[in-house]
């Protein structure tokens, strides 16, 4: 697989993790209190931070895993 294809799949997987964690943060906010601005900011910052870290980690793992199956000249390893 090419670097661009590996990067695309890594970004796609990472974006999915980011959206899931953001959605879970929104659900948590709605369940705890739907009208508190300080709580919204706290949960929002925490969700965005966790989402960014989780998306970076999963994207890196996907990209590295797909790229590890090739040697330096770009040939597929057995």
mmCIF file of the N, C-alpha and C atoms, coordinates in Angstrom:
data_MODEL
# 
_entry.id   MODEL 
# 
loop_
_atom_site.group_PDB 
_atom_site.id 
_atom_site.type_symbol 
_atom_site.label_atom_id 
_atom_site.label_alt_id 
_atom_site.label_comp_id 
_atom_site.label_asym_id 
_atom_site.label_entity_id 
_atom_site.label_seq_id 
_atom_site.pdbx_PDB_ins_code 
_atom_site.Cartn_x 
_atom_site.Cartn_y 
_atom_site.Cartn_z 
_atom_site.occupancy 
_atom_site.B_iso_or_equiv 
_atom_site.pdbx_formal_charge 
_atom_site.auth_seq_id 
_atom_site.auth_comp_id 
_atom_site.auth_asym_id 
_atom_site.auth_atom_id 
_atom_site.pdbx_PDB_model_num 
ATOM 1   N N  . UNK A 1 1  ? 0.850   -1.179  0.000  1.00 0.00 ? 1  UNK A N  1 
ATOM 2   C CA . UNK A 1 1  ? 0.000   0.000   0.000  1.00 0.00 ? 1  UNK A CA 1 
ATOM 3   C C  . UNK A 1 1  ? 0.890   1.234   0.000  1.00 0.00 ? 1  UNK A C  1 
ATOM 4   N N  . UNK A 1 2  ? 0.444   2.271   -0.672 1.00 0.00 ? 2  UNK A N  1 
ATOM 5   C CA . UNK A 1 2  ? 1.231   3.495   -0.755 1.00 0.00 ? 2  UNK A CA 1 
ATOM 6   C C  . UNK A 1 2  ? 1.160   4.280   0.549  1.00 0.00 ? 2  UNK A C  1 
ATOM 7   N N  . UNK A 1 3  ? 2.058   5.233   0.681  1.00 0.00 ? 3  UNK A N  1 
ATOM 8   C CA . UNK A 1 3  ? 2.045   6.091   1.869  1.00 0.00 ? 3  UNK A CA 1 
ATOM 9   C C  . UNK A 1 3  ? 0.752   6.895   1.939  1.00 0.00 ? 3  UNK A C  1 
ATOM 10  N N  . UNK A 1 4  ? 0.293   7.365   0.786  1.00 0.00 ? 4  UNK A N  1 
ATOM 11  C CA . UNK A 1 4  ? -0.939  8.158   0.763  1.00 0.00 ? 4  UNK A CA 1 
ATOM 12  C C  . UNK A 1 4  ? -2.145  7.315   1.181  1.00 0.00 ? 4  UNK A C  1 
ATOM 13  N N  . UNK A 1 5  ? -2.205  6.069   0.706  1.00 0.00 ? 5  UNK A N  1 
ATOM 14  C CA . UNK A 1 5  ? -3.306  5.188   1.094  1.00 0.00 ? 5  UNK A CA 1 
ATOM 15  C C  . UNK A 1 5  ? -3.269  4.859   2.570  1.00 0.00 ? 5  UNK A C  1 
ATOM 16  N N  . UNK A 1 6  ? -2.065  4.602   3.091  1.00 0.00 ? 6  UNK A N  1 
ATOM 17  C CA . UNK A 1 6  ? -1.923  4.320   4.520  1.00 0.00 ? 6  UNK A CA 1 
ATOM 18  C C  . UNK A 1 6  ? -2.303  5.538   5.353  1.00 0.00 ? 6  UNK A C  1 
ATOM 19  N N  . UNK A 1 7  ? -1.867  6.717   4.897  1.00 0.00 ? 7  UNK A N  1 
ATOM 20  C CA . UNK A 1 7  ? -2.208  7.947   5.614  1.00 0.00 ? 7  UNK A CA 1 
ATOM 21  C C  . UNK A 1 7  ? -3.716  8.190   5.588  1.00 0.00 ? 7  UNK A C  1 
ATOM 22  N N  . UNK A 1 8  ? -4.347  7.959   4.438  1.00 0.00 ? 8  UNK A N  1 
ATOM 23  C CA . UNK A 1 8  ? -5.791  8.158   4.322  1.00 0.00 ? 8  UNK A CA 1 
ATOM 24  C C  . UNK A 1 8  ? -6.548  7.249   5.290  1.00 0.00 ? 8  UNK A C  1 
ATOM 25  N N  . UNK A 1 9  ? -6.174  5.966   5.339  1.00 0.00 ? 9  UNK A N  1 
ATOM 26  C CA . UNK A 1 9  ? -6.846  5.038   6.252  1.00 0.00 ? 9  UNK A CA 1 
ATOM 27  C C  . UNK A 1 9  ? -6.577  5.392   7.704  1.00 0.00 ? 9  UNK A C  1 
ATOM 28  N N  . UNK A 1 10 ? -5.368  5.851   8.000  1.00 0.00 ? 10 UNK A N  1 
ATOM 29  C CA . UNK A 1 10 ? -5.059  6.292   9.359  1.00 0.00 ? 10 UNK A CA 1 
ATOM 30  C C  . UNK A 1 10 ? -5.881  7.494   9.770  1.00 0.00 ? 10 UNK A C  1 
ATOM 31  N N  . UNK A 1 11 ? -6.017  8.457   8.857  1.00 0.00 ? 11 UNK A N  1 
ATOM 32  C CA . UNK A 1 11 ? -6.820  9.649   9.142  1.00 0.00 ? 11 UNK A CA 1 
ATOM 33  C C  . UNK A 1 11 ? -8.293  9.285   9.275  1.00 0.00 ? 11 UNK A C  1 
ATOM 34  N N  . UNK A 1 12 ? -8.763  8.383   8.443  1.00 0.00 ? 12 UNK A N  1 
ATOM 35  C CA . UNK A 1 12 ? -10.160 7.957   8.506  1.00 0.00 ? 12 UNK A CA 1 
ATOM 36  C C  . UNK A 1 12 ? -10.461 7.263   9.847  1.00 0.00 ? 12 UNK A C  1 
ATOM 37  N N  . UNK A 1 13 ? -9.597  6.360   10.254 1.00 0.00 ? 13 UNK A N  1 
ATOM 38  C CA . UNK A 1 13 ? -9.787  5.680   11.537 1.00 0.00 ? 13 UNK A CA 1 
ATOM 39  C C  . UNK A 1 13 ? -9.678  6.629   12.710 1.00 0.00 ? 13 UNK A C  1 
ATOM 40  N N  . UNK A 1 14 ? -8.691  7.524   12.650 1.00 0.00 ? 14 UNK A N  1 
ATOM 41  C CA . UNK A 1 14 ? -8.526  8.505   13.723 1.00 0.00 ? 14 UNK A CA 1 
ATOM 42  C C  . UNK A 1 14 ? -9.701  9.459   13.811 1.00 0.00 ? 14 UNK A C  1 
ATOM 43  N N  . UNK A 1 15 ? -10.211 9.880   12.669 1.00 0.00 ? 15 UNK A N  1 
ATOM 44  C CA . UNK A 1 15 ? -11.380 10.761  12.666 1.00 0.00 ? 15 UNK A CA 1 
ATOM 45  C C  . UNK A 1 15 ? -12.605 10.091  13.269 1.00 0.00 ? 15 UNK A C  1 
ATOM 46  N N  . UNK A 1 16 ? -12.741 8.800   13.012 1.00 0.00 ? 16 UNK A N  1 
ATOM 47  C CA . UNK A 1 16 ? -13.857 8.055   13.604 1.00 0.00 ? 16 UNK A CA 1 
ATOM 48  C C  . UNK A 1 16 ? -13.769 8.016   15.120 1.00 0.00 ? 16 UNK A C  1 
ATOM 49  N N  . UNK A 1 17 ? -12.561 7.777   15.634 1.00 0.00 ? 17 UNK A N  1 
ATOM 50  C CA . UNK A 1 17 ? -12.365 7.765   17.096 1.00 0.00 ? 17 UNK A CA 1 
ATOM 51  C C  . UNK A 1 17 ? -12.673 9.137   17.675 1.00 0.00 ? 17 UNK A C  1 
ATOM 52  N N  . UNK A 1 18 ? -12.208 10.194  17.008 1.00 0.00 ? 18 UNK A N  1 
ATOM 53  C CA . UNK A 1 18 ? -12.458 11.548  17.490 1.00 0.00 ? 18 UNK A CA 1 
ATOM 54  C C  . UNK A 1 18 ? -13.948 11.843  17.574 1.00 0.00 ? 18 UNK A C  1 
ATOM 55  N N  . UNK A 1 19 ? -14.695 11.482  16.532 1.00 0.00 ? 19 UNK A N  1 
ATOM 56  C CA . UNK A 1 19 ? -16.137 11.738  16.530 1.00 0.00 ? 19 UNK A CA 1 
ATOM 57  C C  . UNK A 1 19 ? -16.868 10.924  17.590 1.00 0.00 ? 19 UNK A C  1 
ATOM 58  N N  . UNK A 1 20 ? -16.445 9.682   17.801 1.00 0.00 ? 20 UNK A N  1 
ATOM 59  C CA . UNK A 1 20 ? -17.072 8.848   18.835 1.00 0.00 ? 20 UNK A CA 1 
ATOM 60  C C  . UNK A 1 20 ? -16.848 9.455   20.215 1.00 0.00 ? 20 UNK A C  1 
ATOM 61  N N  . UNK A 1 21 ? -15.623 9.876   20.516 1.00 0.00 ? 21 UNK A N  1 
ATOM 62  C CA . UNK A 1 21 ? -15.357 10.454  21.837 1.00 0.00 ? 21 UNK A CA 1 
ATOM 63  C C  . UNK A 1 21 ? -16.057 11.795  22.020 1.00 0.00 ? 21 UNK A C  1 
ATOM 64  N N  . UNK A 1 22 ? -16.165 12.581  20.956 1.00 0.00 ? 22 UNK A N  1 
ATOM 65  C CA . UNK A 1 22 ? -16.918 13.822  21.054 1.00 0.00 ? 22 UNK A CA 1 
ATOM 66  C C  . UNK A 1 22 ? -18.400 13.540  21.312 1.00 0.00 ? 22 UNK A C  1 
ATOM 67  N N  . UNK A 1 23 ? -18.953 12.539  20.624 1.00 0.00 ? 23 UNK A N  1 
ATOM 68  C CA . UNK A 1 23 ? -20.351 12.159  20.838 1.00 0.00 ? 23 UNK A CA 1 
ATOM 69  C C  . UNK A 1 23 ? -20.599 11.645  22.248 1.00 0.00 ? 23 UNK A C  1 
ATOM 70  N N  . UNK A 1 24 ? -19.663 10.860  22.762 1.00 0.00 ? 24 UNK A N  1 
ATOM 71  C CA . UNK A 1 24 ? -19.807 10.370  24.138 1.00 0.00 ? 24 UNK A CA 1 
ATOM 72  C C  . UNK A 1 24 ? -19.750 11.518  25.138 1.00 0.00 ? 24 UNK A C  1 
ATOM 73  N N  . UNK A 1 25 ? -18.906 12.508  24.878 1.00 0.00 ? 25 UNK A N  1 
ATOM 74  C CA . UNK A 1 25 ? -18.861 13.688  25.744 1.00 0.00 ? 25 UNK A CA 1 
ATOM 75  C C  . UNK A 1 25 ? -20.173 14.459  25.713 1.00 0.00 ? 25 UNK A C  1 
ATOM 76  N N  . UNK A 1 26 ? -20.768 14.581  24.542 1.00 0.00 ? 26 UNK A N  1 
ATOM 77  C CA . UNK A 1 26 ? -22.057 15.279  24.419 1.00 0.00 ? 26 UNK A CA 1 
ATOM 78  C C  . UNK A 1 26 ? -23.155 14.520  25.167 1.00 0.00 ? 26 UNK A C  1 
ATOM 79  N N  . UNK A 1 27 ? -23.156 13.206  25.030 1.00 0.00 ? 27 UNK A N  1 
ATOM 80  C CA . UNK A 1 27 ? -24.147 12.392  25.742 1.00 0.00 ? 27 UNK A CA 1 
ATOM 81  C C  . UNK A 1 27 ? -23.964 12.534  27.249 1.00 0.00 ? 27 UNK A C  1 
ATOM 82  N N  . UNK A 1 28 ? -22.719 12.517  27.712 1.00 0.00 ? 28 UNK A N  1 
ATOM 83  C CA . UNK A 1 28 ? -22.445 12.687  29.139 1.00 0.00 ? 28 UNK A CA 1 
ATOM 84  C C  . UNK A 1 28 ? -22.932 14.039  29.626 1.00 0.00 ? 28 UNK A C  1 
ATOM 85  N N  . UNK A 1 29 ? -22.682 15.078  28.850 1.00 0.00 ? 29 UNK A N  1 
ATOM 86  C CA . UNK A 1 29 ? -23.144 16.414  29.216 1.00 0.00 ? 29 UNK A CA 1 
ATOM 87  C C  . UNK A 1 29 ? -24.669 16.470  29.298 1.00 0.00 ? 29 UNK A C  1 
ATOM 88  N N  . UNK A 1 30 ? -25.352 15.885  28.340 1.00 0.00 ? 30 UNK A N  1 
ATOM 89  C CA . UNK A 1 30 ? -26.814 15.884  28.347 1.00 0.00 ? 30 UNK A CA 1 
ATOM 90  C C  . UNK A 1 30 ? -27.374 15.117  29.534 1.00 0.00 ? 30 UNK A C  1 
ATOM 91  N N  . UNK A 1 31 ? -26.711 14.021  29.906 1.00 0.00 ? 31 UNK A N  1 
ATOM 92  C CA . UNK A 1 31 ? -27.195 13.215  31.025 1.00 0.00 ? 31 UNK A CA 1 
ATOM 93  C C  . UNK A 1 31 ? -26.953 13.899  32.369 1.00 0.00 ? 31 UNK A C  1 
ATOM 94  N N  . UNK A 1 32 ? -25.825 14.606  32.503 1.00 0.00 ? 32 UNK A N  1 
ATOM 95  C CA . UNK A 1 32 ? -25.505 15.235  33.785 1.00 0.00 ? 32 UNK A CA 1 
ATOM 96  C C  . UNK A 1 32 ? -26.261 16.537  33.978 1.00 0.00 ? 32 UNK A C  1 
ATOM 97  N N  . UNK A 1 33 ? -26.171 17.419  33.005 1.00 0.00 ? 33 UNK A N  1 
ATOM 98  C CA . UNK A 1 33 ? -26.845 18.708  33.118 1.00 0.00 ? 33 UNK A CA 1 
ATOM 99  C C  . UNK A 1 33 ? -26.842 19.358  31.748 1.00 0.00 ? 33 UNK A C  1 
ATOM 100 N N  . UNK A 1 34 ? -27.984 19.607  31.193 1.00 0.00 ? 34 UNK A N  1 
ATOM 101 C CA . UNK A 1 34 ? -28.077 20.153  29.851 1.00 0.00 ? 34 UNK A CA 1 
ATOM 102 C C  . UNK A 1 34 ? -27.997 21.653  29.766 1.00 0.00 ? 34 UNK A C  1 
ATOM 103 N N  . UNK A 1 35 ? -27.765 22.363  30.908 1.00 0.00 ? 35 UNK A N  1 
ATOM 104 C CA . UNK A 1 35 ? -27.790 23.826  30.844 1.00 0.00 ? 35 UNK A CA 1 
ATOM 105 C C  . UNK A 1 35 ? -26.655 24.494  31.614 1.00 0.00 ? 35 UNK A C  1 
ATOM 106 N N  . UNK A 1 36 ? -25.616 23.772  31.971 1.00 0.00 ? 36 UNK A N  1 
ATOM 107 C CA . UNK A 1 36 ? -24.509 24.332  32.732 1.00 0.00 ? 36 UNK A CA 1 
ATOM 108 C C  . UNK A 1 36 ? -23.322 24.616  31.813 1.00 0.00 ? 36 UNK A C  1 
ATOM 109 N N  . UNK A 1 37 ? -22.979 25.898  31.646 1.00 0.00 ? 37 UNK A N  1 
ATOM 110 C CA . UNK A 1 37 ? -21.868 26.274  30.785 1.00 0.00 ? 37 UNK A CA 1 
ATOM 111 C C  . UNK A 1 37 ? -20.517 25.776  31.318 1.00 0.00 ? 37 UNK A C  1 
ATOM 112 N N  . UNK A 1 38 ? -20.231 25.906  32.625 1.00 0.00 ? 38 UNK A N  1 
ATOM 113 C CA . UNK A 1 38 ? -18.944 25.396  33.114 1.00 0.00 ? 38 UNK A CA 1 
ATOM 114 C C  . UNK A 1 38 ? -18.790 23.881  32.906 1.00 0.00 ? 38 UNK A C  1 
ATOM 115 N N  . UNK A 1 39 ? -19.872 23.145  33.098 1.00 0.00 ? 39 UNK A N  1 
ATOM 116 C CA . UNK A 1 39 ? -19.817 21.705  32.872 1.00 0.00 ? 39 UNK A CA 1 
ATOM 117 C C  . UNK A 1 39 ? -19.635 21.388  31.396 1.00 0.00 ? 39 UNK A C  1 
ATOM 118 N N  . UNK A 1 40 ? -20.290 22.157  30.524 1.00 0.00 ? 40 UNK A N  1 
ATOM 119 C CA . UNK A 1 40 ? -20.105 21.978  29.084 1.00 0.00 ? 40 UNK A CA 1 
ATOM 120 C C  . UNK A 1 40 ? -18.649 22.204  28.689 1.00 0.00 ? 40 UNK A C  1 
ATOM 121 N N  . UNK A 1 41 ? -18.039 23.258  29.226 1.00 0.00 ? 41 UNK A N  1 
ATOM 122 C CA . UNK A 1 41 ? -16.643 23.546  28.913 1.00 0.00 ? 41 UNK A CA 1 
ATOM 123 C C  . UNK A 1 41 ? -15.716 22.452  29.441 1.00 0.00 ? 41 UNK A C  1 
ATOM 124 N N  . UNK A 1 42 ? -15.962 21.975  30.655 1.00 0.00 ? 42 UNK A N  1 
ATOM 125 C CA . UNK A 1 42 ? -15.131 20.935  31.247 1.00 0.00 ? 42 UNK A CA 1 
ATOM 126 C C  . UNK A 1 42 ? -15.226 19.629  30.451 1.00 0.00 ? 42 UNK A C  1 
ATOM 127 N N  . UNK A 1 43 ? -16.435 19.215  30.165 1.00 0.00 ? 43 UNK A N  1 
ATOM 128 C CA . UNK A 1 43 ? -16.622 17.975  29.401 1.00 0.00 ? 43 UNK A CA 1 
ATOM 129 C C  . UNK A 1 43 ? -16.135 18.161  27.963 1.00 0.00 ? 43 UNK A C  1 
ATOM 130 N N  . UNK A 1 44 ? -16.354 19.341  27.398 1.00 0.00 ? 44 UNK A N  1 
ATOM 131 C CA . UNK A 1 44 ? -15.894 19.608  26.042 1.00 0.00 ? 44 UNK A CA 1 
ATOM 132 C C  . UNK A 1 44 ? -14.381 19.550  25.922 1.00 0.00 ? 44 UNK A C  1 
ATOM 133 N N  . UNK A 1 45 ? -13.684 20.196  26.825 1.00 0.00 ? 45 UNK A N  1 
ATOM 134 C CA . UNK A 1 45 ? -12.218 20.182  26.800 1.00 0.00 ? 45 UNK A CA 1 
ATOM 135 C C  . UNK A 1 45 ? -11.696 18.767  27.026 1.00 0.00 ? 45 UNK A C  1 
ATOM 136 N N  . UNK A 1 46 ? -12.284 18.038  27.954 1.00 0.00 ? 46 UNK A N  1 
ATOM 137 C CA . UNK A 1 46 ? -11.860 16.672  28.222 1.00 0.00 ? 46 UNK A CA 1 
ATOM 138 C C  . UNK A 1 46 ? -12.129 15.769  27.030 1.00 0.00 ? 46 UNK A C  1 
ATOM 139 N N  . UNK A 1 47 ? -13.301 15.894  26.428 1.00 0.00 ? 47 UNK A N  1 
ATOM 140 C CA . UNK A 1 47 ? -13.640 15.062  25.271 1.00 0.00 ? 47 UNK A CA 1 
ATOM 141 C C  . UNK A 1 47 ? -12.753 15.372  24.076 1.00 0.00 ? 47 UNK A C  1 
ATOM 142 N N  . UNK A 1 48 ? -12.504 16.638  23.835 1.00 0.00 ? 48 UNK A N  1 
ATOM 143 C CA . UNK A 1 48 ? -11.646 17.014  22.711 1.00 0.00 ? 48 UNK A CA 1 
ATOM 144 C C  . UNK A 1 48 ? -10.224 16.522  22.949 1.00 0.00 ? 48 UNK A C  1 
ATOM 145 N N  . UNK A 1 49 ? -9.726  16.672  24.166 1.00 0.00 ? 49 UNK A N  1 
ATOM 146 C CA . UNK A 1 49 ? -8.384  16.182  24.483 1.00 0.00 ? 49 UNK A CA 1 
ATOM 147 C C  . UNK A 1 49 ? -8.266  14.678  24.307 1.00 0.00 ? 49 UNK A C  1 
ATOM 148 N N  . UNK A 1 50 ? -9.235  13.951  24.846 1.00 0.00 ? 50 UNK A N  1 
ATOM 149 C CA . UNK A 1 50 ? -9.219  12.489  24.699 1.00 0.00 ? 50 UNK A CA 1 
ATOM 150 C C  . UNK A 1 50 ? -9.407  12.094  23.244 1.00 0.00 ? 50 UNK A C  1 
ATOM 151 N N  . UNK A 1 51 ? -10.258 12.820  22.533 1.00 0.00 ? 51 UNK A N  1 
ATOM 152 C CA . UNK A 1 51 ? -10.490 12.519  21.120 1.00 0.00 ? 51 UNK A CA 1 
ATOM 153 C C  . UNK A 1 51 ? -9.260  12.753  20.271 1.00 0.00 ? 51 UNK A C  1 
ATOM 154 N N  . UNK A 1 52 ? -8.562  13.853  20.530 1.00 0.00 ? 52 UNK A N  1 
ATOM 155 C CA . UNK A 1 52 ? -7.340  14.133  19.777 1.00 0.00 ? 52 UNK A CA 1 
ATOM 156 C C  . UNK A 1 52 ? -6.274  13.082  20.046 1.00 0.00 ? 52 UNK A C  1 
ATOM 157 N N  . UNK A 1 53 ? -6.101  12.726  21.317 1.00 0.00 ? 53 UNK A N  1 
ATOM 158 C CA . UNK A 1 53 ? -5.099  11.720  21.648 1.00 0.00 ? 53 UNK A CA 1 
ATOM 159 C C  . UNK A 1 53 ? -5.478  10.357  21.068 1.00 0.00 ? 53 UNK A C  1 
ATOM 160 N N  . UNK A 1 54 ? -6.731  9.962   21.224 1.00 0.00 ? 54 UNK A N  1 
ATOM 161 C CA . UNK A 1 54 ? -7.177  8.668   20.705 1.00 0.00 ? 54 UNK A CA 1 
ATOM 162 C C  . UNK A 1 54 ? -7.098  8.593   19.192 1.00 0.00 ? 54 UNK A C  1 
ATOM 163 N N  . UNK A 1 55 ? -7.455  9.688   18.527 1.00 0.00 ? 55 UNK A N  1 
ATOM 164 C CA . UNK A 1 55 ? -7.395  9.681   17.065 1.00 0.00 ? 55 UNK A CA 1 
ATOM 165 C C  . UNK A 1 55 ? -5.952  9.655   16.579 1.00 0.00 ? 55 UNK A C  1 
ATOM 166 N N  . UNK A 1 56 ? -5.062  10.390  17.246 1.00 0.00 ? 56 UNK A N  1 
ATOM 167 C CA . UNK A 1 56 ? -3.648  10.342  16.874 1.00 0.00 ? 56 UNK A CA 1 
ATOM 168 C C  . UNK A 1 56 ? -3.094  8.941   17.065 1.00 0.00 ? 56 UNK A C  1 
ATOM 169 N N  . UNK A 1 57 ? -3.404  8.322   18.202 1.00 0.00 ? 57 UNK A N  1 
ATOM 170 C CA . UNK A 1 57 ? -2.875  6.995   18.501 1.00 0.00 ? 57 UNK A CA 1 
ATOM 171 C C  . UNK A 1 57 ? -3.373  5.951   17.508 1.00 0.00 ? 57 UNK A C  1 
ATOM 172 N N  . UNK A 1 58 ? -4.661  5.917   17.244 1.00 0.00 ? 58 UNK A N  1 
ATOM 173 C CA . UNK A 1 58 ? -5.196  4.932   16.304 1.00 0.00 ? 58 UNK A CA 1 
ATOM 174 C C  . UNK A 1 58 ? -4.710  5.206   14.880 1.00 0.00 ? 58 UNK A C  1 
ATOM 175 N N  . UNK A 1 59 ? -4.656  6.465   14.494 1.00 0.00 ? 59 UNK A N  1 
ATOM 176 C CA . UNK A 1 59 ? -4.147  6.802   13.168 1.00 0.00 ? 59 UNK A CA 1 
ATOM 177 C C  . UNK A 1 59 ? -2.702  6.366   12.990 1.00 0.00 ? 59 UNK A C  1 
ATOM 178 N N  . UNK A 1 60 ? -1.893  6.583   14.006 1.00 0.00 ? 60 UNK A N  1 
ATOM 179 C CA . UNK A 1 60 ? -0.492  6.170   13.962 1.00 0.00 ? 60 UNK A CA 1 
ATOM 180 C C  . UNK A 1 60 ? -0.373  4.647   13.886 1.00 0.00 ? 60 UNK A C  1 
ATOM 181 N N  . UNK A 1 61 ? -1.182  3.934   14.652 1.00 0.00 ? 61 UNK A N  1 
ATOM 182 C CA . UNK A 1 61 ? -1.139  2.472   14.623 1.00 0.00 ? 61 UNK A CA 1 
ATOM 183 C C  . UNK A 1 61 ? -1.556  1.920   13.260 1.00 0.00 ? 61 UNK A C  1 
ATOM 184 N N  . UNK A 1 62 ? -2.601  2.468   12.675 1.00 0.00 ? 62 UNK A N  1 
ATOM 185 C CA . UNK A 1 62 ? -3.047  2.012   11.354 1.00 0.00 ? 62 UNK A CA 1 
ATOM 186 C C  . UNK A 1 62 ? -1.976  2.301   10.313 1.00 0.00 ? 62 UNK A C  1 
ATOM 187 N N  . UNK A 1 63 ? -1.464  3.521   10.305 1.00 0.00 ? 63 UNK A N  1 
ATOM 188 C CA . UNK A 1 63 ? -0.450  3.898   9.328  1.00 0.00 ? 63 UNK A CA 1 
ATOM 189 C C  . UNK A 1 63 ? 0.797   3.021   9.478  1.00 0.00 ? 63 UNK A C  1 
ATOM 190 N N  . UNK A 1 64 ? 1.275   2.838   10.700 1.00 0.00 ? 64 UNK A N  1 
ATOM 191 C CA . UNK A 1 64 ? 2.480   2.042   10.930 1.00 0.00 ? 64 UNK A CA 1 
ATOM 192 C C  . UNK A 1 64 ? 2.252   0.583   10.564 1.00 0.00 ? 64 UNK A C  1 
ATOM 193 N N  . UNK A 1 65 ? 1.111   0.053   10.901 1.00 0.00 ? 65 UNK A N  1 
ATOM 194 C CA . UNK A 1 65 ? 0.821   -1.341  10.583 1.00 0.00 ? 65 UNK A CA 1 
ATOM 195 C C  . UNK A 1 65 ? 0.762   -1.600  9.095  1.00 0.00 ? 65 UNK A C  1 
ATOM 196 N N  . UNK A 1 66 ? 0.168   -0.677  8.363  1.00 0.00 ? 66 UNK A N  1 
ATOM 197 C CA . UNK A 1 66 ? 0.089   -0.847  6.919  1.00 0.00 ? 66 UNK A CA 1 
ATOM 198 C C  . UNK A 1 66 ? 1.443   -0.635  6.249  1.00 0.00 ? 66 UNK A C  1 
ATOM 199 N N  . UNK A 1 67 ? 2.241   0.280   6.766  1.00 0.00 ? 67 UNK A N  1 
ATOM 200 C CA . UNK A 1 67 ? 3.546   0.550   6.177  1.00 0.00 ? 67 UNK A CA 1 
ATOM 201 C C  . UNK A 1 67 ? 4.575   -0.511  6.564  1.00 0.00 ? 67 UNK A C  1 
ATOM 202 N N  . UNK A 1 68 ? 4.390   -1.231  7.659  1.00 0.00 ? 68 UNK A N  1 
ATOM 203 C CA . UNK A 1 68 ? 5.357   -2.221  8.121  1.00 0.00 ? 68 UNK A CA 1 
ATOM 204 C C  . UNK A 1 68 ? 5.410   -3.441  7.212  1.00 0.00 ? 68 UNK A C  1 
ATOM 205 N N  . UNK A 1 69 ? 4.412   -3.633  6.383  1.00 0.00 ? 69 UNK A N  1 
ATOM 206 C CA . UNK A 1 69 ? 4.389   -4.803  5.516  1.00 0.00 ? 69 UNK A CA 1 
ATOM 207 C C  . UNK A 1 69 ? 5.216   -4.601  4.248  1.00 0.00 ? 69 UNK A C  1 
ATOM 208 N N  . UNK A 1 70 ? 5.882   -3.457  4.117  1.00 0.00 ? 70 UNK A N  1 
ATOM 209 C CA . UNK A 1 70 ? 6.718   -3.185  2.949  1.00 0.00 ? 70 UNK A CA 1 
ATOM 210 C C  . UNK A 1 70 ? 8.148   -2.919  3.402  1.00 0.00 ? 70 UNK A C  1 
ATOM 211 N N  . UNK A 1 71 ? 9.117   -3.260  2.559  1.00 0.00 ? 71 UNK A N  1 
ATOM 212 C CA . UNK A 1 71 ? 10.493  -2.909  2.876  1.00 0.00 ? 71 UNK A CA 1 
ATOM 213 C C  . UNK A 1 71 ? 10.768  -1.495  2.370  1.00 0.00 ? 71 UNK A C  1 
ATOM 214 N N  . UNK A 1 72 ? 11.991  -1.045  2.493  1.00 0.00 ? 72 UNK A N  1 
ATOM 215 C CA . UNK A 1 72 ? 12.300  0.350   2.162  1.00 0.00 ? 72 UNK A CA 1 
ATOM 216 C C  . UNK A 1 72 ? 12.162  0.680   0.682  1.00 0.00 ? 72 UNK A C  1 
ATOM 217 N N  . UNK A 1 73 ? 12.277  -0.308  -0.192 1.00 0.00 ? 73 UNK A N  1 
ATOM 218 C CA . UNK A 1 73 ? 12.138  -0.023  -1.614 1.00 0.00 ? 73 UNK A CA 1 
ATOM 219 C C  . UNK A 1 73 ? 10.672  -0.025  -2.063 1.00 0.00 ? 73 UNK A C  1 
ATOM 220 N N  . UNK A 1 74 ? 9.749   -0.298  -1.151 1.00 0.00 ? 74 UNK A N  1 
ATOM 221 C CA . UNK A 1 74 ? 8.333   -0.283  -1.483 1.00 0.00 ? 74 UNK A CA 1 
ATOM 222 C C  . UNK A 1 74 ? 7.781   -1.620  -1.877 1.00 0.00 ? 74 UNK A C  1 
ATOM 223 N N  . UNK A 1 75 ? 8.617   -2.668  -1.853 1.00 0.00 ? 75 UNK A N  1 
ATOM 224 C CA . UNK A 1 75 ? 8.135   -4.007  -2.219 1.00 0.00 ? 75 UNK A CA 1 
ATOM 225 C C  . UNK A 1 75 ? 7.402   -4.639  -1.051 1.00 0.00 ? 75 UNK A C  1 
ATOM 226 N N  . UNK A 1 76 ? 6.400   -5.396  -1.364 1.00 0.00 ? 76 UNK A N  1 
ATOM 227 C CA . UNK A 1 76 ? 5.587   -6.096  -0.368 1.00 0.00 ? 76 UNK A CA 1 
ATOM 228 C C  . UNK A 1 76 ? 6.421   -7.226  0.247  1.00 0.00 ? 76 UNK A C  1 
ATOM 229 N N  . UNK A 1 77 ? 6.440   -7.304  1.572  1.00 0.00 ? 77 UNK A N  1 
ATOM 230 C CA . UNK A 1 77 ? 7.136   -8.385  2.264  1.00 0.00 ? 77 UNK A CA 1 
ATOM 231 C C  . UNK A 1 77 ? 6.233   -9.615  2.338  1.00 0.00 ? 77 UNK A C  1 
ATOM 232 N N  . UNK A 1 78 ? 6.839   -10.810 2.369  1.00 0.00 ? 78 UNK A N  1 
ATOM 233 C CA . UNK A 1 78 ? 6.005   -12.039 2.436  1.00 0.00 ? 78 UNK A CA 1 
ATOM 234 C C  . UNK A 1 78 ? 5.331   -12.192 3.773  1.00 0.00 ? 78 UNK A C  1 
# 
